């Protein structure tokens, strides 16, 4: 597996950040990182200690990457009992510095962990995503992408929706509570997340708030901060926000469509654009699409990372059910958009709201890299409705099947690396076993048509 470029902690830049914090009276800095699930795990550092910890690293339990959603320890990850439950040292990416507008006198730096000898911990999702971006850059391409999230909001105490019904786009529902919605819309741009649209979605208390795409790792950083920031803002306003993929059996799921394109680093042009024949894929776009389709079953293990996520893949739900692609078609897995101009991109529609944006990015890039390198041809574009098609590969029906597909996909696993694969498979198989012992057995009849109490208890608040 390729290694990411080392994070640089330039003394001059660090001192300028410290001076800015002092001038603005900011008392605290979060050293913040993603766990395997996309949840923010952090330590708060008084600003006076910023220079020391940013330069020397901040001790942080390495095994947080081997936790389940509720911080239970998964065995066999290679990061916990095998090493005596050690600390890592986390180092900040100074380019991620921001002041957190919804937290009192607090700034944030996104970090990545290293072992005590300085070696990068390559099961860390952000490090993996950066490594895939570096590998893509070595092939002459930049990456531009954006995440499109849906989520539910409920009263924090009663867990009841703040509004009933499925009045999608209704103005009366869009601003059901101006205080919480406006705080999200106004605070997110202050941390670099450019809000584009906001509206009620297709369930009681369900919202969709979209933000602009970005280049490289910044797109995943924005998604990470958006998800965790929405949760914090909701909490401060008496609500709970959840990106859990399917919290209600009889209501719409939370999706996370992933829009992305390549940039030719020599020309600066969109590598997917095909202005002369916009109804056809050019070679790069075609091979990239071929890679997505070829690896889609394995990708689902990253894009739909819980036993609950597979309840989203329903026919006539506007979620995909098979490995298909088409132009401007909401029933397929890979939707091709706007090939005529610089906005040409693919929309990978398989990720659920519970997915970790860094792992979605890493997996999609890995699949695309393999597609380009091996000139993988996609099947014919789907004409009409994709649901129920014969002669195409269906998506896995559950997390156990998806993990098996991922483990068997050597092209993908070689790129993602053995260190990550050991940890990820161990964590996810631990979760499957844990759920089964609590009555949520993914192998039982009817599991995909219900949501068991354990799933809500395990996932709703933190995913």
N, C-alpha and C positions, 0 to 999 in steps of 0.2 A: 504493500500500500504506500502511496506517496505521502510525504510528510508536509505539513503546512509551513509556510514561511514563519519564522519566529516573530512573536509580537515584540515590537520595539517600545522600550520605555526610555525615551530620550529625556535626559535631565533637564534640558532647557524647557521642553514642552511641559514636563511635570511641574516644574517650578512656576511656570506661567499659570497653570491650572490652580495651583495652591494660592497664588496671588489673587486670582479671580475669586476664588471661594472666600478668602479673607476679606476682600473688598466688598463682597455682597453679604457678608455675615452668615455664610453657610456653615453650619456646625458639624454636619455629618456627611459621610460618603458611604454609600452602599458598595461593597465589593460583591457583585451579583453575577450569578452564572446559571445556566440551564441544567436541570437534571435530565435524565433519559426521557422523561415524559413531557418536557417543555415547561415545567414548573420552575419558577424562580426560587433559587436557594441562595441565601446571601448572609453576610455579616455586615453590621454597621460599624464603621470606624470613625471616631472623632477626627475632624479635619486636621488637627495638629499632628496626627500620626500618618497622614496620607503619604508623605515622601518616603518614610521608612518602609511601609508595607508594599507600596507600589514598586519600589526598587528591589526589595528582598523577597517579596512574595508574602502572602498571608496564609497561615496554616489553616487547612480546611479538610475535613474528613473526606478522603478519596472515595470511600465507599458510598457516598450519596448517589453515585451513578448506578449502584447496584441495589437501590431501594425500589420497592413498589410504590404506588401512588401515596399510600398511607405510611411510608417510611419503614415498612417491614423489610427485613433483610432477605434477599434472594441468595441461595447458595450457588456456588460454582461459577461466579462471575469472573474470577481471577483478580478481583479488586478488594475483596473483603477478608474472609477467614484465611484464604491462601497466603495473605501477606501480613496477617496479624492485625487487621483493621487499622491500617496506617493513615496518617495525614498525607495530604498533598500540599503543595504550595500553589496558590492561585495568583496569576499575574494579570493586570488589567490591560485591555486594549485602549490606549489613551484616545483613539479616534472615536470611541463610544461615549465620551464624557457628556453628561447632560445634567441639568438641574431638574429635579422631579417636582413639578408644580403642585401635585396633589399630596405631597408629603412635606411636613414642616421642616424647613431649614435643612434640606437633604439633597445631595447630588448622587449620581450613580455612575459607575464604571462597570462595563461588562468584562468578565474575566474568563480565563481558561486555566485548567489545572495542569501541573507538572508533577512528576515524581520527585522525591527528595534529591535525586541526582541530576535534576534539570531536564530529564527526558519528557517530552509531551505525553500526556495521558491520552492515547488515541482511541479510547472509547468515549471521549467527550464529544457530544454532538456538534458543538461549534467548531472544534478543531477538525472534525471529519469534513464538515461542509467547506471549510477553508481549504482543506487539502484537495477536495474535488474541484474547487474553483481554480486552484493553482495548476492542477493537471489540465484543465480545460484551457487555461491561458497558455500552457506550453504547446497546445495544438493551434494557437492563434486566435482564440475566441474569448471574448468577454461574455458575461451573463447578466441579464436584466430580467427582473421578475417581481411579481406581486402576489400577495395572498388575499383571498376573499372569504372572510369569516361570517358565519351566522352563530348566534348565541342566544341563550335564554336568560331572562332576568326574573327572579322571584323575590318575594318578601323574605328577608333574612330569618325571621323568627317563624313565620307560618309556612314557608315554602310555597305560598300561593302566588299565582301569576298576577301581575298588576293590572292586566286587562284580559278579557276573555276573547274567544273567537279567533278567526284567521283572516282578519281584515288587512291583507297585505297592501302596503303603500298608503293606507288610510291616514290622512293628516291628523285625525283625532287620536290615532294610535302612535304615529311617528313621535309625537311629543307628549307621551302619556305622563311624563314627569320632566318638566323642563330643567329642573335643577341637575338631575343626574345625567340626562342626555346632553345638555349644553356643556356640562363640565367635561364630558368625554370629547365632544366636538371642539371645544376651545383649548383644552389642555394638551391633547395629543400633538397638535402642530408645534407646541413649545418644546417637545422632545424630538422633533424631526419627522413625526408621523403625519403625513399630509392627508387629512381627511378629505374625501371626494364627495361621498354621498352617505346619507343615513335614512333608514326607513324601517318600519315594522315589517316582519316577515310572515311566514305562513303557519304560525302557531301562537297560542296565547302566551304573551310575554316574550316572544321571539323577535330579535332585532337583527338587522344586517347593517353594519357600518363599514364602508369601504375606504381604503386609503391607497395612495399612489405607489407605483412600483419604484424600485431603486436598483442600483447596480451592485453586483457582488454580494458580499456577506451582509451588507447594510439592509437588504430586503428582509433577510431572516431576523436580523436584530430588531427591525421595526415590528415584525410580526410578533416576536417574543415579547417586546415591550408593550405592544398593543394588548395582547391577551392578558398579561399579568396586570397591566395598568387598568384595564376595564374592570377586572376583579377588585382591585383596590378601591377604585372610585365607587363602584357599586357598594362595597362594604361600608365605606364612609357615609353613604347615603341611606343606609338601612336595608340594602338589597344584597342579593347574592347573584353573581353572574356565572354562568356555566357554559363551557364550550364542549361538554360531554356530547359525544356524537348522537346518541339516541336516548335521551333521558325519559321519554314517554313513548310507550308502545303505539299509542293511537294518535300521535302528533308528528309533525314534520321533524326530520333529523337536522342536525347542525352539520353543514358541509364546510369544506375549505378548498374551493377551486384554486388551482395553482397556475397562474398565467406566467409564461416565460418565453424568452427569445434569446438568440445569440447575436453578438456583435462581432463583426470581422475587425480584428484589431489593426489590420493594415489599412483598411479604408475608412473605418469608423461607421460603416453602414450595417444595417440590419441584415444578418446572414440568412434570414428566412424569407426576406422580401423577394417577390417575383413579379415585378411590375409589368413585364412584357406579357406574361401568361399567368395572370393571377388566379386562374382556376386550376393550376397545377402546382405541385410542390417542387421546388428546386432540389438539387441533389442533397445539400446539407440538411434541409428541412425534412426531406423524405427519409434519409437515413436516421436522423434524430427521431422522427416519428416511428420508424421501424424499431429502433431501440426501446422506445417507450412501450410499444405493443408487445415486443418479444419478452420484456422483463416485467410485464404488468402484474402477473401473479406474485412474483417476489416483491415488487414494489408495494403491494397492498399490505405486507407485513409492517412496513414503515408508515404508510399513509393511513392505515386503519389499525392502530396499535393495541386495541383492547378487544376483549371478547364482545363488548357491546357494539363496536363499530360496524360489524357485519350485518346488523339489523337495518342498516341504511341502504344496502344494495337491494332495493326492491323494484320490481317492474312498475312502470308508470309513476315513479316517484320523482322523476327528473334526476335521480342518481344513476350512475352506470351499473350494469350487471355483467358486462362482458368486455373482452379486449378488442374494441372497435374504435375507429376514428372516422371523422367526416368533417365537411365544411359546415360551420354554423348549425350544429345539430346538438340539441340538449339531451339526447338519449344515449350518446356514445361516451366512451371513456376519455378520448382525446379529441378535443374540438379545435379546429383550425380556424383562425380569424385573421382577416385583413391582410392578405398576402400582397396586395398591390403597393402598399407604402411602408414607411418606417415603423408603423404600428403592427406589423406582421408578428404573430405569436401563436403559441399553442396554449390551450387551456387543459391541463390535466385535471380531470374531474373526480378522480378516485379518493383524494384525501378527505378524511372526516375532520370535524372541528377539534377532536381530541388529539390530533397529530402534533408532533413536535416540528416546528418549521425548519429547524436546522437539518433534521433527518429527512424530511420531505425534499428539501433542496439537494442534499447529498445524494439521495437515491435517484432522483430525477436526472441529475447531472451524470451520475455513474452509468445509468441506462443509456443516456444520450451519447456519452463518450464511446461506449461499446458499439452503439449503432453506427456512428461515424467511422470508427476504426475498421469495423468489419462490413461496412456498407450493407447493413441489414435493411432489406426491403420490407415495407409494411404490406399488409393485405390490401385488397381493393377498398376504397372508401365505401362506407355504408351509405346506401341510398334509402331514405325513409327511416322508419322506426327501427332501432337496434334491439329493442326488447324481444326476446324469444327467438332470435336468429339462430339458425342451425349452421354448423360448419365453422363456428368461431369458438374461441376459448372463453368459458365463463370465468368470472372472478371467483376466488376462493370463497367457500361458504362459511368460513370461520377462521379465527386466529390460528388454531392448530394447523389447518391446511395451508395457510399463508406462510407460517414459519417453516413448514416443510418445503414449500416452494422456494423460499429465500435461501434456506440451507443448501438446496440442490442447485442453486444458480451460481455456479463457480465464477463466471465472469463478473457478476455483481459483487459477490463476497470477496473476491480477490482485490477489487478496488476499495471496498469499504474496510477491509483489513481484519485479520484474525482476532486482534484484541477486542475490537468492537463486536465482532460476531459472537465471540464467546460470552461477553457480558449481555448483549441484547437477547440472545436466545435463552440464556439462563433466567434473566429477569422476566421475560414474557411467559416462559413455561412455568415459572414459579407462580405468576399471576393466574394462569389457567388452573393450576392445581389448587391454589388458595380459593378461587371462586367456587370450584367444584365442592370443596369441603364446607362451603357456606351456602350451598343450595343453588348455586348458579353454574350448573354443569353444562358446558357448551355442547356436549355430545348428546344431550337429551332431546327427545322429540318436542317440537314446538318452541325451542329456545329462541329462534330468530323472530318469533312473533310475540314475544313478551319481554318485559324488562323486570328482572328480579330485584327485590329490595337491596340485596347485596351490591348490585351494580351502582345503584344510586348512592348508597352509603360510601362506596369505594371511590367513585369517580366525580360525583356532581360538583363538589366544592372546589376541588383542586385542578380538574381538567377543564 
